[in-house]
Amino acid sequence: MNIHEYQAKALLSGYGVPILKGKVAWTAEEALEAAQGLGGPVWVVKAQIHAGGRGKGGGVKLARSLDEVKDLAAKMLGMTLVTHQTGPQGRLVKRVYIEDGCDIARELYLGAVLDRTSSRVTFMASKEGGVEIEEVAARDPDAITKVSIDPAAGFQPHHGRTLAFALGLKGKEVGKLVAFVKGLYACFVERDASLVEINPLVLTGGGDLVALDAKMNFDSNALYRQPKIVELRDLDEEDAHEIEASKHELNYIKLDGNIACMVNGAGLAMATMDIIKLYGGEPANFLDVGGGATKERVTAAFKLLLSDPNVEGVLVNIFGGIMRCDVIAEGVVAAAREVNLTVPLVVRLEGTNVELGKDILKKSGLTITPADDLADAAQKIVAAVQGARA
């Protein structure tokens, strides 16, 4: 789950991370009032969407007068902001963040991620702030310093000092970064974050360190114990299909292809998408119905797949262990009848109650193509979709 910049800054500020004064606004008039309250004489108007690269896309502008704040806010609100992370469709800007100007001496990069290789929170720091860290890593990997935190010992001052020296900080600046990173780590762990990115981290002319931008992502599997974080969720920034999937506890991610996949188990789902591509097709989604799905959940999943207008065929690939093949079959048949299925459907079932499941599909009266194994299923659905296009 993602949140907006102003929300991330409010969270981090609660852990002692220095931020600039700012206020969110939904109208140009509210933006003007916010700027008046901050005092100026310089303000920054920032479009709030769940995507990076806002500055390059025209979503971050400097204002040197109150009239300019109002004018910039009016232009940003309602605009479709396109960045390298939004894709060509862009995102609609519904709110802006009005923030104090800043005396910038240096722009640095500081981020924290959950490194699944080491099973530790790992900090990354670079002297090259204000640009995408992926660009820095591709151009000069040695420009990034990484520090991993042992979860048993937690954050220690030497972690912060290592990062400070890597950033070229000196004197009192080192102690300030140690405190900065300590707060960042505490927020990361206590709030079940999966990523915190400060880009840029600014060293001001007065020698202070400030989070000029902030991006935070959270582990969706931990949201049940983070009700305050859930309150920050902005459904307008999420895909409608993924929102519907979350209502039924389905693990769904929309992709750009035309062959929908319904699978049980994340690993099998990944393998299914891979083999579809191997045989020349393009998966339209990742969908894991889970190990204990009910007929109702399977029905909801199938209807969700077919609600995507790009879908030209469906592949159901179930290996039944806890998940029973007859339950999958009943859900598929119920959903196919309800939506009046018109695209090719290939089903591969194996495991618990497989013969019962196959019998349900066979007697349904629906046009369903059975498959013996995963390779057979992938070849059949790709061929069916390509044949329907011909």
N, C-alpha and C positions, 0 to 999 in steps of 0.2 A: 504494500500500500504506500502511495506517495502523498505528500502534503505540499502546500505552497510555501514559498520562500518566507513570507511574513510569519507563517505558523511555525516554521522550523526555527526562525530567529527567536520567537517568543519562548519556545521550549529551551533552546540553548541558553538564553539569558537567565532562565531559572536555575541553571547550573553554573552561573558565574562567567559565562562566555560573553565578552564585550561585543555589543552591537551598537549601531547608530539608532537614534530616535526615528520612529516612523509610524505611519498609520495607514491602514487599508481604506480604500474608497471604492464605492460602486457607481458613483456618478461624478461628473465633472465638478459639480457644486461641492460634493463631499471632499473631492481632491483639493479644491481651493481652501476649504475650511481646515483641512489637515495641514496644508502648507502654512497657513496663517498661524496655526498653533505651534508649528515647529520653529518659525521665526526666520529661517533663511540665513543669509541672503541667497544661498544656492540650494536647490533641491534636485532630487533625482526621481523621475517618474518611471515606475517599473511595471510592466504588464505581468500579471500573475497567471501562469499556466503551468501544468506539470510537464515541463520540457526544458532542456538546456539550450544554449545558443540564442537566448532571447535578444541579447545585445546586437548580434549580427543581423537578426531578423527585423530590427527596428523596434524592439519592445523595451528598450532601456534608453531613456533620454535625459539629458541635463537641462534644467530650467533655471534661468537667471532672474525671473520675475514671477510674481503671482499670476499675472495674465498668461504667461507662458505655461505655467503649471496647469492651469485650467484648460488651455488650448490643447496641450499634449495629451492630457487625460481624456478629453473629448474625442480626440482622434484615435486613441488606443482602445477605448471602450467600444466594443462591438466589432473591432477589426478581427480578421482571421490572420493570426500570426503564424507564419511558416518558418520553421527552423530545421536543422538537420535531424532533429529528434522527432519532430511531429510528422514528417513525411510531407508530401505535396499537398495533402488535404488541409494541413494546418490545424490550429486550435482557436476557438472563439474566445476572445478576451472579455471576461465579465467583471473583472475587478483589477484595480491597480494599487500599487504600494507607493506611497509618497514618503521619501526618506531624506534626512539631512544630507547635505553635501559633505565631502570629506577631503582633508588635506593629505593626498596620497604621496608618500615618498617612495615606497616599493610595493609591488604586487607579487604575492607568493601563493603557493598552493598547499593546502593541507586537507587530507581526506582520511577516512577510516572505513574499512570494509571488513566483512566476515570472511576470512580466508579459509575456504573449505579444505585446502590441502593441509594446513597446519592446525585447523580447528581453533584458530585464535583470531581475536580482533587485531587487525594489522593497520598501522598508520602509514600513509604515504605522504612525502613532503617533497616539494620542488621549488627552486628559486624562480621558475617560470610560471608565475600565476597569471590568471586572466585568459589562458588558452586551454583548450581541451587537453586533459592529461593523456588521452590516447595519442594525440599528436606528439606530445613530448616523449612518450614511451617509444613510439615508432622512430622518431628522429634521433633520440639520444637516451637510451635506457638508463645510462649511468647518471643522468640528471635527476633521477628519482631515488630517494632514500626511503627504505622500508624498515619499520620497527614493529615487531609482533609482541603482544602482551600475553604473558602466561596467565590464564584465567585463575589459577590457584593463588598466585601472588598479587595479581591485579596491577594497576598502574603504579609505577615507581618514578621518582623524580629523574632518574638517569634516562628514562625513556624520553622525557621531554627535552632534556639537555642534548641528547643525541640528535633529535629533530632540529633543535634550535641551531646547533653548530652546522648542520647540513644546510640550513637556510641562510647561513652567514650572519646570524644575529650575534650581538655583542652586549656586554655589560648587563644593565637592568633588563634589556630586551629578552635575555635568556630566561630569567625568572618569570617574566610575563608569559612567555610561551609555555613554560612548564605548567603554570596555573591554567592557561588556555586549554592545553591538551588534557589535563586532569579533568576539567569540567566536561570536555567533549567525550572522554571515555566513560565517565559516570552516566551521562545522558544516553550514550549508545547502549550500554549494558542494561540500565534500569528501564529503558523504554523499548527494549527489544528491537533496536534498529538493525537494519542490514547494510545500510550505507549512510555516512554523513560526509558531505563534501563542502568545504569552504573554499570557494574559488571566485574571486581572489580573497586571500587573507592579506589584509593591508597593514603595512607599517606606516604610521602617520608621521608627519613632519615633527610632531612632538614626542615621538618614540613609543607610541601606544600601538597595540595590536588589536585589530577590529575585524570581525567577520563581515565583510562587505556584501557577501552573498552566502546563501546557505541552502543546501539541498539535503533532504532526508527521506530515506525509504525505510519501511518497516517490514518485519517478518509477519506475513499474513497468518501464519500458523500460531502466532503468539497473541493475536489481537483479542482473544477471549479474556486475557488478563490485563489488557490495556484499554479500558473503556474510554479514558480521556483522549487517547489517540484516535479511537474509532469516531469520536465526535468531530474530528477534524476532516473526516473523509468528504471529498467533493465528488459526488457522483457525476457531475457535468463533465469532469475530466476523464471519466472512465468509459470504456467501450460498453455499449448497451447490452451486448451479448454476454460480456463478462459479468456485468451486474446481475443479469438474470441467472447466470450459472451459480453465482455465489448464494442466491436465495435457496438453491437446491443442493448446496454443498458439493458442487461439481468443480473439478479443477479444469478450467477451460481458458485457453488463450487463442484469440483469433489470429489467423495468418492470411496471406494474400492468395492462396491457391484456390482450387475448385473441387477438390476431393475431400469431403468431410470424413473424419475418423472418430469412431467411438470405441474406446479400448479400456480395459481395466488394468491399472498398474502403470506408473510413470515410465518405467523402463521399457515396457512393451509398447507404450504409446510412442516413445521416441523411435524404437525400432520400426514401428509401423510407418511413421512419417518418412524415415530413411528409405525404406524399401519401396514406398510409393515413388519417391524421387528417383530411385535406382531404375525403375521401369518407365521413367519418362513422365510421370505425373507430378502434380504440385498439391501438397496437403493444404486444406483450408483452415485447419485448426489443430490444436492439441486438446484432447479431451480424455481425462481419466475419470471414469465413473466410480472408482473406488472398489474396495473388496467386498463391501456389504451393502451394495446398492439394492434398493427395492424396485418393484415394478413401476411405481410412481416416479422414482428418480430416473430410471431408464427412459420412461416415456418423456419426461421433461427434457432429458438430454437429447433425445432424438429430435424432438420438436425444435430445440435450440439450434441444432445443426442445420435443419432445413429452413430456419428463419433467415439464414445468410443467403442473400440473392446471388452470390457468386458460386454457390454450391451446384455442381452438375452431376454429382454422384456421391454415394455414401459407402464407406467400408466399415463394417462392424467386425472387430477382432477381439474375441473373448477367450481367455484361457481360464477356465473355471476352477478355482480352488475353494475359497470361502464363497466367492461369487458363483452362483448356480446358473448354468446355461439355460435352464427353462425359464428362470426369472428374466434373463436378458431377452429371450425369445418373446415372452409375453409382452414385455415393454415395447419392443420393436414393432410387433404386430399392432398393438393398440395405438401407438403413435402414428404409424404409417397409414392406418385407416382414418385417423382423425384429421391428418393433414392432406389426405388424398395424394399419396406419394406419386410423383411423376418422373423422378430421376432414377437411374440405375442404382440398385442396392445389392451389394455383395456381403455375405455373412460367413465368417469363419468361426466355428465354435469348437472348443476342445475342453475336456475336463469333466467336472461334476455335472451329472444329469445331461450329458451331451446328447444322447440319443433322444431323450424326451424333448430337449430344446429343438433339435432338428425336426422332430415330428410336428411340433407346434408350428414351425415355419412352413413346413411342407403342406400342412392342412389349412393354412391361413387363406389360401386362395390369392395371395399377393404374388407379384412377380419378384421373386427373390432368388438370386444366384448363389448357390452354396459353394464353398471353397474347402479344399482338403487341408491346406496349410497356408502359412503367411505369404510365401512367394506366389502361390497359386491365386490367393485372394488379391494381391496387389496387381498381378498381371491382368486379372479379369476386370477389376474396376477401372484400370487405366484404359484397357481396350474398349470397355463399354462407353466410357466418357468420350474417347476419341471417335468411336463409331457413331455416337449420337450427334457429334459435331459435323461429321462428314455428310 
